[in-house]
């Protein structure tokens, strides 16, 4: 079973994976979310952890279910 830090890393990697699948740059996603590209970059590299409302916004923007970001495989 993954620990808390490992789970946060999976979420970060999943955000990057789904963003890339949708062929969006960090800048494009940031604009859609009305946040900075730097914030997205820090989330995707694990330097920052997104709030739950931001996770929901990211999922909606990427047109996926929020639960997909919590796939710890």
C-alpha positions in Angstrom: 0.0 0.0 0.0 1.4 3.4 -1.0 2.1 5.9 1.7 0.8 9.5 1.7 3.8 11.0 -0.2 3.6 8.2 -2.8 -0.1 8.9 -3.3 0.6 12.6 -3.8 3.2 11.7 -6.4 0.7 9.5 -8.3 -1.8 12.3 -8.4 0.9 14.7 -9.7 1.9 12.2 -12.4 -1.7 11.6 -13.3 -2.4 15.3 -13.8 0.6 15.5 -16.1 -0.3 12.3 -17.9 -3.9 13.4 -18.6 -2.8 16.9 -19.6 -0.4 15.5 -22.1 -3.1 13.0 -23.4 -5.4 16.0 -24.1 -2.4 17.7 -25.9 -2.4 20.7 -23.6 0.7 22.5 -22.5 1.1 23.6 -18.9 0.4 27.1 -20.0 -2.8 26.2 -21.8 -4.1 24.3 -18.7 -3.1 27.1 -16.4 -5.0 29.6 -18.5 -8.1 27.4 -18.5 -7.8 27.1 -14.7 -7.0 30.8 -14.2 -3.7 30.0 -12.3 -0.1 30.4 -13.2 1.9 28.0 -15.3 4.4 27.8 -12.5 1.7 26.6 -10.2 0.8 23.7 -12.6 4.5 22.9 -13.0 5.0 22.7 -9.2 1.9 20.5 -8.8 3.1 18.1 -11.6 6.6 17.9 -10.0 5.2 17.4 -6.5 6.5 20.6 -5.1 3.0 21.8 -4.4 -0.2 19.8 -3.6 -3.4 20.9 -5.2 -6.4 21.6 -3.1 -9.5 19.4 -3.5 -11.4 22.2 -5.3 -8.5 22.6 -7.7 -8.3 18.8 -8.3 -12.0 18.9 -9.2 -11.4 21.9 -11.5 -8.4 20.1 -13.2 -10.5 17.0 -13.8 -13.4 19.0 -15.3 -11.0 21.0 -17.5 -9.4 17.7 -18.7 -12.8 16.2 -19.2 -12.1 13.3 -16.9 -13.5 12.0 -13.6 -11.7 13.3 -10.6 -11.4 9.7 -9.4 -9.1 9.1 -12.4 -6.5 11.4 -10.8 -6.5 9.1 -7.7 -5.5 6.0 -9.6 -2.6 4.8 -7.6 -1.3 2.1 -10.0 
